[in-house]
Amino acid sequence: MEVRPLALADLDALAQVLGPTGRRADSCWCQRFRRHDEPDNRSALEAEVRAAPVPVGLLAVDDGPVGWTRVVPRAGLPGITGNRALARLLDDDPSAWWVACVAVRRDARGRGVGAALLRAAATWAAEHGASVLDGHPVDTALGGGSPSALFTGTRSMFERAGFTEFGRTYRTRPVMRRDLR
């Protein structure tokens, strides 16, 4: 499996990873924690990819696209920095990065794609000056909540990639960190 930075030419491959929702420009397209003025979320991601000096995520490919993770500086995600539950736990670190999404194509699940993406995300963030990489996955061992929340990854996936829990915003929502210093 190859994990590489997302390029503009990869948006159709990303649509394959996102599955049926990837065919709709108004589905998430990894805009959940951002704000934008584009007509739809796919256009917003496309504009972001065009303008970003550092690619905003990583694509996993193994005989076709199998996974995706958005990994960016935390300060650029107002949905994270403005979240009161997270604010109780997160320090004010301008070099902290965040994993906003871990998507694995349905037929590629259970093969370690998510953990591989998270390990690559930690390396990517460290190479770009991050002090830590944080995320807010779902603890599926405790019931995990709504399947729609799984886009943030699972606690076990984060643990396999070397992250440790440092707090919770809810019983099933740990905040995980990998120190990159």
Salt bridges, closest charged atoms under 4 A:
GLU2 OE1 - ARG4 NH1 3.51
ASP10 OD1 - ARG4 NH2 2.89
ASP12 OD1 - ARG42 NH2 2.94
ASP26 OD1 - ARG24 NE 3.63
GLU46 OE2 - ARG50 NH2 2.74
GLU48 OE1 - ARG34 NH1 3.31
GLU48 OE1 - ARG70 NH2 2.63
ASP62 OD2 - ARG111 NH2 3.12
ASP91 OD1 - ARG74 NH2 3.56
ASP91 OD1 - ARG177 NH2 3.34
ASP107 OD1 - ARG105 NE 2.60
ASP134 OD2 - ARG74 NH1 2.82
ASP134 OD1 - ARG177 NE 2.67
ASP139 OD2 - ARG168 NH2 2.74
GLU159 OE2 - ARG155 NH2 3.23
GLU165 OE1 - ARG155 NE 3.04
GLU165 OE2 - ARG168 NE 2.75
ASP179 OD1 - ARG181 NE 3.18
